[in-house]
Amino acid sequence: AMNENIVPFIKNIVPSQAENKFQNIELPEDLIGKEFGEVIEELRKKQKTLPLGVRTVEDKLIINPRDYIMKKGDYLIGLVSKV
């Protein structure tokens, strides 16, 4: 809220009619064992999805864990495009 440049970004993702929506994303089997950074690249290519963090199998929320190795049972938290 202190940075006025972020306001348009927030307005675009918060309303229900926004083009992008925050979601829990089930981790695809083929991404288990990969680093979070690799997962970002894969999902941006394959889907209109931008992972921002991980909800681990231990129920911890980690934002942008670049070197985190994805495990079975982890969920991604990310922006999913509705278009």
Residue, then its C-alpha position, 0 to 999 in steps of 0.5 A: a500500500m505504501n508503493e503507489n505503483i503496485v496499486p494497478f497490479i492489485k486492482n487487476i487481481v483482487p476483483s472477482q471479474a479480474e483477468n487473473k485470479f489467485q489459486n491453489i494449484e495442484l502440483p503436476e506429477d512431472l514437476i515433483g523433484k524440480e526446483f521452484g524456479e524450474v516450475i515457474e518456467e514450465l507452467r508459464k510455458k504450458q499454462k497461463t499460470l504464474p506460481l508465486g509460492v508453495r504451500t508445502v505438504e507440511d502446510k507451510l507457506i513459502i513465497n518465491p522459494r527459488d531453490y525449493i525442491m518440489k515434493k509430492g503433496d505440495y501445492l503451488i500458490g499462483l496467478v491463473s489467467k482466466v483468459 
